[in-house]
Amino acid sequence: RMAGEEGTGELSISFRPLEVEDADDVMAWKGDPRVAQFCRWDTYTCRDEAVAFIQNFAVHHEWCRAICVAGRPVGCISVTIGKDEARCRGLLKYELAHRCWGKGVATSAVRLAVPAVFREFLRLERIEAMVIPENKGSMRVLEKCGFLREVILRKYEVGEGRLWDVALF
Amino acid sequence: MEAEDGEEGFTISLRPLELTDADDVMGWATDARVARFCRWEPYASRDDAVAFIRDFAIPHSWCQAICVAGRPVGSISVEVGEGSSACRGEIGYVLAHQYWGKGIATAAVRMAVQQGFAAFPALRRIEGLVDSENFGSQRVLEKCGFIREGVLRKYMLLKGQVRDM
């Protein structure tokens, strides 16, 4: 019961698990610096990295789905449930191929994912997402999906030689 | 070892915890009022205190006893992250109930912040997560110059209850 469809009037999306065979499609966004720019990972430079991502993260993850348009992966979305005192909350992450930006795809994906995750993890009370404030597109996705911006965490992360503020929704 | 003078002429200092402090640790860790907003239940036996010192305090990268006139009356720690989290540390502290309301936690936090930034050159942010109903602790952080960034709803599951922090 993993597939779901939702249309935006422009592109309708579905979910399915990522498979190793999706590595080339995964490279289409993981290898794109425009996508990596706002994420915590470096742009992938070879297909092996995509295979490793699928095998080591996606396949064993408690909730990770390929975002598919016309059946083809164009991104992925995941919710990581916390441990111990954090088990009431899940961290939402999503990434999307640049060509699918601005078409409501991420919004549809988040709208599909959130209730599915709350249904599957009955102890879950909170889903949160962290976004770099410069990533206006992603902040807009979360706002459209009913997330509330709680706080900007100043100097929260370090990477690529600088400190990053993080907006917590 | 730095010392500060709190209200009422207390001399407050920080030093690493030792196994011989177990009885003093029991002085606060058995108290339900102290444990109320903590992740742990009040200690039932001295073994709990020994385990805390041996398994948490001693191996910790920065954990100290809060001492009044040289005697441990609480503990304070700064937990620094790794990798992309290396720029931030989380402060946590606990204090025996009879020493509440005397500026001791405030003095300890001030010293810990100063020493924490000195001990970890990559540290750029110290944060504290406080239960939304723990007004005393919120006051301590405000007095030390911490800025309340926001309230995180349904953030933690503490003793069977989902808490805002």
Interface residues (C-beta under 8 A of the other chain):
Chain A: R40 D84 E85 A86 R87 C88 R89 R123 E125 R126 E128 E150 V151 I152 L153 R154 K155 Y156 E157 V158 G159 L163 L168
Chain B: R39 S84 S85 A86 C87 R88 A122 R124 R125 E127 E149 G150 V151 L152 R153 K154 Y155 M156 L157 L158 V162
